[in-house]
Amino acid sequence: MTQLVHTPEELASTLPAGDVSLVPTMGALHDGHLALVRAAKALGNPVVVSIFVNPLQFAPGEDLDAYPRTLPEDVAKLEAEGVDAVFAPTAETMYPRGPRTTIHPGPLGSVLEGATRPTHFAGVLTVVAKLFALTRATDAFFGEKDYQQLALIRQMVDDLHLPVRIHGCPIVRDTDGLALSSRNRYLSAEERATALALPRALATGSLAEAGSLLRGTDGLELDYLVATAEDLTELPDGHSGPARLLVAAKVGTTRLLDNAAIEL
Ligand code: PAF
């Protein structure tokens, strides 16, 4: 039986002693989230899923109000997966005195996504650190689709000596190749067809080829396309071996992210 709790006090009385696995989400759950839940279940600890649309990681003018909120459907999906507890707090519960103390992501937080969304990662890291504390998580699961987010969470855990093991899970794609995202539901059928340029570009495995494919796609506004080392540091000149290709683009009003491991 899945317990649905809304406050830190209710959560504390639900949490068992010992190791706990946390899957932090903003809800509107899709198969990508459920893959994280299954990875968490496979570890064997009790599993807590948080569902919280975190206002701190949205800038004014972004889609905070429009972000899909589907709590009853989400809880039913998590119940079917055998999740032990769902923590769904309100913004007032999470930030009773406003954000006040926040976590600065450092230089990695101001490149790529951070260049376009300068306050985003401070919001993400702050809420993730709070969720770690509230759930007393020993293990936490994040998708590789938000690759920079995952890198920054690993960095925070390392830099702040947080007693949590971070598990990165592979991207889950729809049958047409589009990486699953709660924001895909914003896309019209035509926009979705355009958005498929992202996985197609990554599948070329080449920065140059991906660039010409994306720049030649009508209706797609490329924000960045880069090849980096797997830890997001710059590739040395003449690098050969594993690398990461990361892309962000807007299709209509929807911002989409994708990435893939490549071999240079
Ligand atoms: O990836 C997300 O859904 C969010 O950024 C997270 C990690 C749940 C923090 O709000």
Boltz pocket constraint, residues with backbone or C-beta under 6 A from the ligand:
constraints:
  - pocket:
      binder: B
      contacts: [[A, 24], [A, 25], [A, 26], [A, 52], [A, 54], [A, 57], [A, 123], [A, 124], [A, 127], [A, 128], [A, 146], [A, 149]]
      max_distance: 6.0
